[in-house]
Amino acid sequence: MSSRKPLTALGLMSGTSLDGVDAAIISTDGERVFSFGPVAAFPYDPAFRADLRNLLGTLGNETVAAELTRRHALAVGGLLAENDLSGADVDLIGFHGQTLLHEPEKGLTRQIGDGAMLARETGIAAVSDFRSNDMANGGEGAPLAPLFHAALARDLEKPVAVLNLGGVGNVTWIGEGDLLAFDTGPGNALIDDWTVKTIARPMDEGGRLARAGRADEAILSGFLDHPYFAKTPPKSLDRDCFSLASLQDKTTISAQDGAATLTAFTVRAVAASQDFFPSPPQRWLVSGGGRRNGYLMETLKGALAAPVDPVEAVGWNGDALEAQAFAFLAVRSFYGLPLSLPTTTGVSRPVTGGVLNT
């Protein structure tokens, strides 16, 4: 057993879907999760979401970064107030910030958010800047949740694959003592961008738009010819690595067929990821917003050989998993434990990371 004291940590995540702040509390010593506390989601209003969307692919600006931090501080206060807790009940915050740019081939990743400001506004020590040290040591800077997935899956039958379908898709393959992780390809980001453009909706609710369409195999083949899919992991993607250009160039494609094509792209990219696994998983567990897309989940089940279930099937919370992961990583950072491994980000050796703001 670990001699490290369990800490109560509050994790915050604003993902590539740009939908808001997820907040979650766990108790952990950085190796085991002893208990799960309350969770909450704090959606962004359309105007702020548009501000973030307009900054994708840039280094951001101080005004939006400060506003993002303020909203995270409000999320902390909101979660605590909703559950009759105070700042004194939390030892540490894990603050990921908002990714605007991720170009690992250039050694560049950019998350906006001010950890020192968050610590001041909440009165709670906050760990931020989780990715820089990984990249400084030869890593991709992503994905960072795999060690948390492994901690949760310690008692599950293995191998098991944990698939997160946020804006980008990423998978953690967990064997007996082995771990492999990488981004599979698009998750929901392209589908969301398409529905914003074509039907003025932020997402394809339940996959209804895609279900009414038919995938365009020529466009799909072009997407899958991208060199990323032949690259050996570890590997990671920027949210905007793929674009809607090939759909937009085909002016006759319907909103339904475009959604079906993009949904098929996500699924086939996941299916192709299996080629890199050391052995086939016994089961797939799906987290993130994509698991709420009924058509996407049905299509995944048809494309993968093993059973596919939302993570709730094993008692996890798929909406809070990434926020919980950054609570877990904050404690690992506090204790100087590695946040990433050569098999999860391509880092040269297991390295810790994060900056403690008090």
Wavefront OBJ file of the C-alpha trace (Angstrom):
o trace
v 0.000 0.000 0.000
v 1.076 3.550 -0.659
v 2.414 5.594 2.239
v 1.153 8.778 0.585
v -1.760 10.501 2.239
v -4.980 10.472 0.181
v -5.990 13.957 -0.899
v -9.333 15.410 -1.854
v -8.872 16.821 -5.340
v -11.233 18.761 -7.585
v -10.628 18.341 -11.297
v -11.728 20.768 -13.999
v -11.968 20.042 -17.706
v -12.974 22.165 -20.673
v -12.646 19.877 -23.663
v -12.301 20.198 -27.405
v -16.078 20.164 -27.818
v -16.074 23.656 -26.235
v -19.334 22.982 -24.422
v -18.426 24.063 -20.902
v -16.597 23.185 -17.681
v -16.903 19.765 -16.097
v -16.001 19.641 -12.405
v -15.533 16.568 -10.222
v -14.126 15.650 -6.816
v -12.289 12.432 -5.961
v -10.180 11.121 -3.088
v -6.882 9.612 -4.240
v -3.239 9.131 -3.357
v -2.303 9.295 -7.043
v -2.328 5.525 -7.455
v -5.687 4.347 -6.158
v -9.031 6.129 -6.235
v -10.617 5.743 -2.815
v -13.904 7.502 -3.442
v -15.802 9.565 -5.970
v -17.350 12.825 -4.833
v -19.884 15.130 -6.458
v -19.729 16.184 -10.095
v -21.336 19.014 -12.050
v -21.307 20.570 -15.504
v -21.335 24.303 -16.170
v -22.192 25.013 -19.824
v -20.741 27.918 -21.737
v -23.176 30.406 -23.196
v -23.196 30.582 -27.006
v -21.283 33.873 -27.100
v -18.348 32.593 -25.037
v -18.319 29.325 -26.932
v -18.039 31.377 -30.126
v -15.149 33.340 -28.594
v -13.284 30.097 -27.938
v -14.100 28.672 -31.353
v -12.696 31.827 -32.981
v -9.397 31.306 -31.138
v -8.863 27.684 -32.209
v -5.506 27.308 -33.925
v -4.086 30.432 -32.248
v -2.193 31.189 -29.052
v -5.263 32.924 -27.628
v -5.436 36.259 -25.876
v -5.274 37.424 -22.277
v -8.862 38.674 -22.145
v -10.395 35.331 -23.089
v -7.885 33.441 -20.931
v -8.894 35.524 -17.911
v -12.581 35.007 -18.635
v -12.039 31.270 -19.027
v -10.257 31.190 -15.661
v -13.055 33.185 -14.035
v -15.609 30.703 -15.324
v -13.568 27.820 -13.929
v -13.447 29.587 -10.554
v -17.220 29.952 -10.684
v -17.476 26.242 -11.484
v -15.417 25.434 -8.388
v -17.626 27.667 -6.268
v -20.763 26.232 -7.832
v -19.793 22.607 -7.234
v -18.870 23.328 -3.632
v -22.017 25.351 -2.921
v -24.313 22.743 -4.488
v -22.906 20.135 -2.118
v -22.583 22.179 1.092
v -18.784 22.128 0.872
v -16.200 24.856 1.326
v -12.727 25.468 -0.024
v -11.336 23.958 3.162
v -12.796 20.605 2.117
v -10.574 20.447 -0.990
v -6.797 19.982 -0.890
v -5.994 20.578 -4.537
v -7.489 21.633 -7.870
v -6.450 20.097 -11.183
v -6.878 22.822 -13.836
v -6.352 21.736 -17.435
v -7.437 24.949 -19.142
v -8.659 25.109 -22.741
v -6.631 23.649 -25.591
v -6.526 25.997 -28.566
v -3.659 24.498 -30.515
v -1.919 21.135 -30.501
v 0.916 20.531 -32.985
v 3.132 17.862 -31.407
v 5.227 17.490 -34.556
v 6.360 21.071 -33.886
v 6.687 20.553 -30.141
v 3.823 22.945 -29.602
v 0.689 22.757 -27.495
v -1.320 25.667 -26.152
v -3.790 25.633 -23.270
v -5.113 28.946 -22.003
v -6.044 29.524 -18.373
v -4.237 31.129 -15.461
v -3.505 28.680 -12.636
v -2.265 31.385 -10.287
v -5.430 33.418 -10.832
v -7.576 30.342 -10.188
v -5.754 29.635 -6.920
v -6.257 33.249 -5.826
v -9.938 33.348 -6.685
v -10.791 30.006 -5.069
v -8.324 30.051 -2.173
v -7.313 26.490 -3.101
v -3.912 25.352 -4.389
v -4.176 24.559 -8.110
v -2.027 22.438 -10.402
v -1.957 23.688 -13.996
v 0.215 23.350 -17.138
v 0.076 19.559 -17.284
v 1.496 19.121 -20.772
v 4.639 21.254 -21.087
v 7.083 18.980 -19.282
v 5.955 16.000 -21.305
v 6.678 17.814 -24.555
v 9.993 19.093 -23.215
v 10.972 15.455 -22.755
v 10.045 14.310 -26.234
v 6.383 13.489 -25.676
v 3.285 14.382 -27.660
v 1.721 16.080 -24.639
v -1.379 13.901 -25.027
v -3.316 11.888 -24.116
v -2.904 12.314 -20.361
v -5.853 10.347 -18.952
v -4.432 6.788 -19.477
v -2.906 6.390 -16.012
v -6.275 7.311 -14.517
v -8.009 4.817 -16.790
v -5.558 2.155 -15.641
v -6.213 2.979 -11.982
v -9.956 2.628 -12.513
v -9.595 -0.594 -14.494
v -7.269 -2.372 -12.080
v -9.911 -4.984 -11.188
v -11.458 -5.404 -14.653
v -10.812 -8.322 -16.995
v -8.033 -7.437 -19.405
v -7.169 -6.434 -22.005
v -9.755 -3.667 -22.012
v -9.969 -0.592 -24.252
v -11.215 2.711 -22.815
v -12.381 4.966 -25.637
v -13.020 8.649 -25.001
v -15.138 10.327 -27.661
v -14.860 14.041 -26.993
v -13.984 16.490 -29.733
v -11.094 14.162 -30.587
v -11.186 10.408 -30.029
v -8.542 8.723 -27.903
v -8.103 5.186 -26.663
v -6.285 3.564 -23.752
v -5.496 -0.138 -24.217
v -4.907 -1.688 -20.790
v -3.327 -5.101 -20.419
v -1.898 -6.921 -17.426
v 0.892 -4.492 -16.583
v 0.906 -2.965 -20.077
v -0.518 0.343 -21.257
v -0.824 1.890 -24.708
v -2.634 5.118 -25.545
v -3.113 7.398 -28.522
v -5.629 9.546 -30.363
v -7.730 7.463 -32.735
v -8.869 10.354 -34.926
v -11.915 12.609 -34.858
v -14.487 12.248 -32.121
v -17.410 14.671 -32.171
v -15.687 17.870 -33.321
v -16.251 17.468 -37.057
v -19.835 16.305 -36.542
v -20.486 19.301 -34.285
v -18.899 21.712 -36.758
v -21.060 20.249 -39.534
v -24.315 20.609 -37.604
v -23.432 24.182 -36.637
v -22.863 24.949 -40.308
v -25.808 23.088 -41.829
v -28.659 23.057 -39.313
v -27.510 25.685 -36.775
v -27.414 23.115 -33.978
v -24.406 22.566 -31.669
v -24.462 18.765 -32.152
v -26.258 15.878 -33.820
v -28.524 14.988 -30.894
v -28.711 11.217 -30.586
v -27.270 10.840 -34.091
v -30.674 11.506 -35.639
v -29.282 13.553 -38.525
v -26.672 10.927 -39.416
v -29.187 8.088 -39.099
v -31.287 9.753 -41.814
v -28.342 9.938 -44.214
v -25.879 7.733 -46.054
v -22.095 7.948 -45.857
v -20.288 9.099 -48.993
v -17.650 6.404 -49.497
v -15.456 8.530 -51.773
v -15.192 11.339 -49.228
v -14.725 8.817 -46.433
v -11.885 7.121 -48.306
v -10.196 10.493 -48.724
v -10.424 11.169 -44.993
v -8.961 7.758 -44.144
v -6.040 8.232 -46.545
v -4.613 10.837 -44.148
v -1.054 9.795 -43.157
v -1.948 10.028 -39.464
v -3.681 6.670 -39.589
v -0.564 4.843 -40.774
v 1.615 6.417 -38.082
v 2.670 4.122 -35.237
v 1.565 5.258 -31.755
v 2.015 7.028 -29.461
v 0.479 9.824 -31.489
v -1.944 12.684 -30.948
v -4.035 15.136 -32.923
v -5.131 18.729 -32.968
v -8.887 19.235 -32.932
v -8.659 20.797 -36.377
v -6.272 18.299 -37.960
v -9.188 17.305 -40.206
v -11.531 19.770 -41.853
v -14.906 19.940 -43.520
v -13.363 21.106 -46.795
v -14.073 17.908 -48.719
v -17.729 18.052 -47.671
v -18.023 21.742 -48.386
v -16.465 21.264 -51.823
v -19.223 18.785 -52.688
v -22.040 21.291 -52.833
v -24.734 18.670 -53.427
v -24.212 16.702 -50.217
v -27.101 16.930 -47.805
v -26.854 17.730 -44.121
v -27.905 14.149 -43.396
v -25.326 12.537 -45.696
v -22.599 14.806 -44.379
v -23.397 13.820 -40.790
v -23.486 10.136 -41.766
v -20.101 10.465 -43.488
v -18.483 12.165 -40.506
v -19.971 9.651 -38.073
v -18.620 6.806 -40.206
v -15.223 8.536 -40.222
v -15.097 8.562 -36.422
v -16.113 4.902 -36.259
v -13.705 3.645 -38.911
v -10.843 5.548 -37.326
v -11.609 3.795 -34.031
v -11.789 0.431 -35.772
v -8.443 1.061 -37.478
v -6.820 1.794 -34.114
v -7.074 -1.907 -33.255
v -4.256 -2.647 -35.690
v -1.833 -1.161 -33.168
v -3.035 -3.024 -30.070
v -0.735 -5.703 -28.630
v -3.774 -8.012 -28.447
v -7.533 -7.663 -29.016
v -9.482 -6.133 -26.113
v -12.078 -8.214 -24.322
v -14.285 -5.155 -24.095
v -14.597 -1.504 -25.141
v -15.761 1.076 -22.593
v -16.818 4.448 -24.015
v -16.770 7.821 -22.263
v -17.314 11.379 -23.434
v -20.222 12.974 -25.236
v -20.025 10.512 -28.115
v -21.478 7.751 -25.987
v -24.756 9.698 -25.917
v -24.976 9.571 -29.716
v -27.116 6.478 -30.174
v -26.343 6.091 -33.864
v -22.608 6.467 -33.281
v -22.683 3.809 -30.566
v -24.721 1.420 -32.739
v -22.267 1.870 -35.590
v -19.318 1.287 -33.259
v -20.865 -1.949 -32.023
v -21.173 -3.100 -35.608
v -17.550 -2.244 -36.419
v -15.785 -3.707 -33.353
v -15.465 -7.408 -32.561
v -15.687 -7.089 -28.755
v -18.646 -5.793 -26.708
v -19.019 -1.990 -26.633
v -20.596 -0.324 -23.592
v -20.714 3.127 -22.028
v -18.406 3.347 -19.021
v -21.454 3.472 -16.752
v -21.675 -0.301 -17.313
v -18.746 -0.676 -14.896
v -19.855 2.096 -12.539
v -17.845 5.002 -13.946
v -19.243 8.427 -14.797
v -18.663 9.099 -18.488
v -19.495 12.787 -18.225
v -17.037 13.392 -15.396
v -14.212 11.039 -16.346
v -11.850 13.647 -17.784
v -12.428 16.092 -14.923
v -11.768 13.240 -12.499
v -8.624 12.387 -14.467
v -7.189 15.862 -13.915
v -7.994 15.663 -10.212
v -6.044 12.380 -10.172
v -3.171 13.886 -12.185
v -3.022 16.917 -9.881
v -2.364 14.593 -6.947
v 0.226 12.644 -8.947
v 1.909 15.943 -9.802
v 1.828 17.040 -6.156
v 3.571 13.811 -5.119
v 6.050 13.892 -8.022
v 4.643 10.791 -9.700
v 4.779 10.364 -13.496
v 1.903 11.770 -15.508
v 2.935 10.130 -18.761
v 4.890 7.151 -20.045
v 6.743 6.281 -23.246
v 3.745 4.158 -24.272
v 1.147 6.857 -23.626
v 2.672 10.030 -25.072
v 6.008 8.900 -26.524
v 7.945 10.699 -23.800
v 11.556 9.533 -23.503
v 11.030 8.244 -19.950
v 8.240 8.377 -17.359
v 7.930 12.042 -16.362
v 5.887 14.075 -13.961
v 4.569 17.524 -14.816
v 2.270 20.317 -13.789
v 2.863 23.584 -11.976
v 1.645 24.077 -8.399
v 0.017 27.466 -7.780
v -0.656 28.398 -4.145
l 1 2 3 4 5 6 7 8 9 10 11 12 13 14 15 16 17 18 19 20 21 22 23 24 25 26 27 28 29 30 31 32 33 34 35 36 37 38 39 40 41 42 43 44 45 46 47 48 49 50 51 52 53 54 55 56 57 58 59 60 61 62 63 64 65 66 67 68 69 70 71 72 73 74 75 76 77 78 79 80 81 82 83 84 85 86 87 88 89 90 91 92 93 94 95 96 97 98 99 100 101 102 103 104 105 106 107 108 109 110 111 112 113 114 115 116 117 118 119 120 121 122 123 124 125 126 127 128 129 130 131 132 133 134 135 136 137 138 139 140 141 142 143 144 145 146 147 148 149 150 151 152 153 154 155 156 157 158 159 160 161 162 163 164 165 166 167 168 169 170 171 172 173 174 175 176 177 178 179 180 181 182 183 184 185 186 187 188 189 190 191 192 193 194 195 196 197 198 199 200 201 202 203 204 205 206 207 208 209 210 211 212 213 214 215 216 217 218 219 220 221 222 223 224 225 226 227 228 229 230 231 232 233 234 235 236 237 238 239 240 241 242 243 244 245 246 247 248 249 250 251 252 253 254 255 256 257 258 259 260 261 262 263 264 265 266 267 268 269 270 271 272 273 274 275 276 277 278 279 280 281 282 283 284 285 286 287 288 289 290 291 292 293 294 295 296 297 298 299 300 301 302 303 304 305 306 307 308 309 310 311 312 313 314 315 316 317 318 319 320 321 322 323 324 325 326 327 328 329 330 331 332 333 334 335 336 337 338 339 340 341 342 343 344 345 346 347 348 349 350 351 352 353 354 355 356 357 358
